[in-house]
Amino acid sequence: MRREGGHIGYGVLPAYRRRGYATEILRQSLVTAHAIGIDRVLVTCEDSNVGSSAVIEACGGLLGDVVDSAVDGSRVCRY
């Protein structure tokens, strides 16, 4: 089982954050995934990243669990 990382990744430069770009990137990525037959995706973020959590939840993500990162021990939210 994959614990962190996920199927979709995105990033927005700090100067362009809080403008809806990340939400649209994730939304369109989900459309593309569904178009090629992927019904469920894993999207993760650090539990301290409230902005990314909000983006994931705005796109329908449901928190599955929170795990310790194998890389650095940080907490990772899995949606």
N, CA, C and O of each residue as an XYZ file, in Angstrom:
316
protein
N       0.848     -1.182      0.000
C       0.000      0.000      0.000
C       0.893      1.244      0.000
O       1.848      1.342      0.769
N       0.570      2.150     -0.846
C       1.306      3.420     -0.909
C       0.834      4.310      0.242
O      -0.364      4.540      0.402
N       1.772      4.804      1.036
C       1.415      5.586      2.214
C       1.442      7.090      1.977
O       0.703      7.834      2.621
N       2.290      7.540      1.055
C       2.388      8.972      0.807
C       2.769      9.203     -0.646
O       3.200      8.280     -1.336
N       2.613     10.405     -1.098
C       2.901     10.718     -2.499
C       1.617     10.889     -3.270
O       1.201     12.017     -3.532
N       0.994      9.821     -3.631
C      -0.290      9.894     -4.301
C      -0.193      9.858     -5.810
O       0.892      9.725     -6.375
N      -1.323      9.977     -6.445
C      -1.436      9.897     -7.890
C      -1.318     11.255     -8.573
O      -0.896     11.327     -9.728
N      -1.676     12.312     -7.892
C      -1.706     13.647     -8.485
C      -0.880     14.578     -7.612
O      -1.016     14.591     -6.388
N      -0.025     15.355     -8.259
C       0.760     16.351     -7.543
C       0.599     17.702     -8.221
O       0.373     17.774     -9.429
N       0.711     18.746     -7.463
C       0.590     20.089     -8.025
C       1.348     21.054     -7.133
O       1.578     20.778     -5.955
N       1.729     22.168     -7.692
C       2.406     23.200     -6.922
C       2.121     24.558     -7.542
O       1.989     24.683     -8.760
N       2.030     25.557     -6.707
C       1.766     26.919     -7.163
C       2.800     27.837     -6.508
O       3.009     27.787     -5.296
N       3.434     28.664     -7.315
C       4.411     29.606     -6.771
C       3.761     30.512     -5.728
O       2.603     30.900     -5.881
N       4.493     30.850     -4.673
C       3.917     31.669     -3.605
C       3.216     32.942     -4.086
O       2.177     33.316     -3.541
N       3.762     33.598     -5.080
C       3.166     34.850     -5.570
C       1.787     34.646     -6.191
O       1.036     35.607     -6.359
N       1.447     33.397     -6.536
C       0.175     33.118     -7.210
C      -0.796     32.306     -6.351
O      -1.845     31.884     -6.839
N      -0.463     32.086     -5.096
C      -1.336     31.314     -4.205
C      -2.554     32.125     -3.804
O      -2.571     33.353     -3.899
N      -3.581     31.398     -3.350
C      -4.853     31.973     -2.873
C      -5.622     32.667     -3.993
O      -6.359     33.624     -3.753
N      -5.443     32.175     -5.217
C      -6.186     32.692     -6.369
C      -7.016     31.608     -7.043
O      -7.638     31.852     -8.077
N      -7.026     30.418     -6.462
C      -7.826     29.332     -7.020
C      -7.101     28.455     -8.020
O      -7.696     27.524     -8.564
N      -5.831     28.728     -8.277
C      -5.090     27.943     -9.266
C      -4.934     26.480     -8.838
O      -5.161     25.579     -9.645
N      -4.555     26.237     -7.599
C      -4.366     24.858     -7.140
C      -5.670     24.079     -7.214
O      -5.679     22.917     -7.620
N      -6.764     24.708     -6.827
C      -8.069     24.039     -6.896
C      -8.399     23.668     -8.330
O      -8.880     22.564     -8.590
N      -8.148     24.571     -9.258
C      -8.438     24.278    -10.662
C      -7.493     23.220    -11.229
O      -7.912     22.373    -12.018
N      -6.229     23.264    -10.834
C      -5.281     22.230    -11.274
C      -5.760     20.857    -10.816
O      -5.800     19.916    -11.608
N      -6.120     20.742     -9.546
C      -6.575     19.454     -9.032
C      -7.895     19.053     -9.678
O      -8.069     17.893    -10.050
N      -8.813     19.981     -9.815
C     -10.114     19.679    -10.424
C      -9.939     19.124    -11.845
O     -10.548     18.115    -12.202
N      -9.105     19.789    -12.649
C      -8.882     19.330    -14.020
C      -8.106     18.005    -14.060
O      -8.334     17.174    -14.940
N      -7.204     17.819    -13.118
C      -6.483     16.546    -13.032
C      -7.433     15.401    -12.732
O      -7.280     14.305    -13.272
N      -8.410     15.648    -11.876
C      -9.407     14.618    -11.568
C     -10.272     14.305    -12.785
O     -10.617     13.148    -13.024
N     -10.625     15.340    -13.557
C     -11.393     15.131    -14.786
C     -10.601     14.232    -15.737
O     -11.149     13.292    -16.311
N      -9.318     14.526    -15.897
C      -8.464     13.730    -16.777
C      -8.338     12.300    -16.271
O      -8.436     11.352    -17.050
N      -8.121     12.144    -14.973
C      -8.005     10.795    -14.399
C      -9.269      9.989    -14.645
O      -9.195      8.826    -15.044
N     -10.422     10.588    -14.415
C     -11.682      9.886    -14.629
C     -11.883      9.542    -16.101
O     -12.433      8.490    -16.428
N     -11.435     10.437    -16.997
C     -11.593     10.207    -18.438
C     -10.797      8.995    -18.912
O     -11.166      8.356    -19.898
N      -9.708      8.676    -18.217
C      -8.921      7.511    -18.624
C      -9.208      6.292    -17.751
O      -8.465      5.310    -17.777
N     -10.288      6.363    -16.981
C     -10.758      5.196    -16.245
C     -10.286      5.068    -14.811
O     -10.473      4.018    -14.196
N      -9.686      6.095    -14.271
C      -9.257      6.051    -12.867
C     -10.383      6.630    -12.018
O     -10.695      7.818    -12.103
N     -10.987      5.770    -11.197
C     -12.140      6.199    -10.407
C     -11.766      6.757     -9.037
O     -12.462      7.618     -8.499
N     -10.661      6.260     -8.476
C     -10.221      6.734     -7.166
C      -8.760      7.107     -7.245
O      -7.958      6.396     -7.850
N      -8.416      8.223     -6.633
C      -7.018      8.654     -6.607
C      -6.592      8.893     -5.159
O      -7.413      9.180     -4.287
N      -5.305      8.767     -4.933
C      -4.729      9.102     -3.631
C      -4.040     10.454     -3.764
O      -3.160     10.630     -4.608
N      -4.440     11.398     -2.934
C      -3.799     12.707     -2.881
C      -3.365     12.910     -1.436
O      -4.153     12.708     -0.512
N      -2.111     13.309     -1.242
C      -1.599     13.483      0.114
C      -1.021     14.875      0.303
O      -0.654     15.548     -0.660
N      -0.946     15.292      1.552
C      -0.263     16.533      1.908
C       0.134     16.446      3.378
O      -0.442     15.671      4.142
N       1.114     17.239      3.760
C       1.489     17.292      5.169
C       0.330     17.846      5.974
O      -0.390     18.730      5.508
N       0.146     17.331      7.177
C      -0.997     17.768      7.983
C      -0.916     19.237      8.361
O      -1.927     19.840      8.721
N       0.269     19.818      8.283
C       0.423     21.244      8.589
C       0.075     22.131      7.394
O       0.019     23.353      7.533
N      -0.159     21.541      6.228
C      -0.436     22.311      5.019
C      -1.946     22.522      4.879
O      -2.618     21.814      4.129
N      -2.460     23.501      5.608
C      -3.908     23.731      5.626
C      -4.430     24.188      4.262
O      -5.571     23.897      3.904
N      -3.600     24.900      3.504
C      -4.020     25.340      2.173
C      -4.266     24.163      1.252
O      -5.285     24.113      0.562
N      -3.340     23.216      1.235
C      -3.497     22.046      0.374
C      -4.656     21.175      0.847
O      -5.399     20.629      0.031
N      -4.808     21.045      2.152
C      -5.952     20.285      2.672
C      -7.265     20.902      2.202
O      -8.190     20.185      1.821
N      -7.346     22.231      2.228
C      -8.558     22.926      1.789
C      -8.810     22.693      0.303
O      -9.954     22.499     -0.109
N      -7.751     22.712     -0.504
C      -7.888     22.460     -1.940
C      -8.422     21.049     -2.177
O      -9.366     20.857     -2.944
N      -7.819     20.074     -1.521
C      -8.221     18.679     -1.707
C      -9.679     18.496     -1.300
O     -10.448     17.854     -2.015
N     -10.058     19.050     -0.167
C     -11.440     18.911      0.304
C     -12.414     19.655     -0.599
O     -13.536     19.189     -0.797
N     -12.017     20.800     -1.153
C     -12.881     21.544     -2.073
C     -13.152     20.751     -3.347
O     -14.164     20.959     -4.016
N     -12.237     19.842     -3.673
C     -12.389     19.012     -4.877
C     -13.001     17.653     -4.549
O     -12.965     16.735     -5.368
N     -13.559     17.532     -3.356
C     -14.259     16.299     -2.994
C     -13.448     15.292     -2.219
O     -13.934     14.198     -1.936
N     -12.208     15.636     -1.864
C     -11.366     14.709     -1.116
C     -11.896     14.473      0.286
O     -12.317     15.400      0.978
N     -11.866     13.222      0.682
C     -12.267     12.832      2.030
C     -11.053     12.279      2.752
O     -10.371     11.388      2.246
N     -10.788     12.807      3.931
C      -9.632     12.362      4.697
C      -9.805     10.893      5.064
O     -10.766     10.511      5.731
N      -8.852     10.079      4.614
C      -8.887      8.653      4.934
C      -8.167      8.365      6.232
O      -8.702      7.708      7.124
N      -6.940      8.867      6.327
C      -6.173      8.697      7.552
C      -4.978      9.636      7.530
O      -4.705     10.311      6.537
N      -4.275      9.658      8.654
C      -3.060     10.459      8.802
C      -1.971      9.495      9.246
O      -2.136      8.769     10.227
N      -0.847      9.491      8.514
C       0.233      8.549      8.790
C       1.535      9.298      8.993
O       1.652     10.470      8.635
N       2.511      8.616      9.570
C       3.850      9.178      9.711
C       4.594      8.975      8.398
O       4.554      7.893      7.811
N       5.274     10.024      7.941
C       6.067      9.942      6.723
C       7.253      9.019      6.939
O       7.929      9.093      7.965
N       7.503      8.150      5.969
C       8.670      7.276      6.025
C       9.945      8.056      5.742
O      11.043      7.583      6.034
N       9.804      9.246      5.174
C      10.957     10.057      4.786
C      11.505     10.861      5.963
O      12.692     10.787      6.281
N      10.621     11.628      6.603
C      11.117     12.537      7.647
C      10.312     12.502      8.938
O      10.573     13.292      9.845
N       9.345     11.607      9.037
C       8.556     11.486     10.262
C       7.453     12.481     10.417
O       6.735     12.456     11.417
N       7.287     13.385      9.430
C       6.180     14.347      9.504
C       4.859     13.595      9.362
O       4.837     12.434      8.954
N       3.776     14.256      9.695
C       2.450     13.638      9.569
C       1.907     13.935      8.183
O       1.978     15.072      7.715
N       1.366     12.922      7.528
C       0.859     13.032      6.163
C      -0.620     12.663      6.145
O      -1.011     11.581      6.585
N      -1.440     13.587      5.626
C      -2.867     13.333      5.463
C      -3.081     12.629      4.127
O      -2.552     13.051      3.098
N      -3.861     11.555      4.156
C      -4.149     10.778      2.941
C      -5.626     10.940      2.615
O      -6.494     10.621      3.427
N      -5.898     11.442      1.410
C      -7.272     11.653      0.957
C      -7.576     10.687     -0.174
O      -8.685     10.692     -0.708
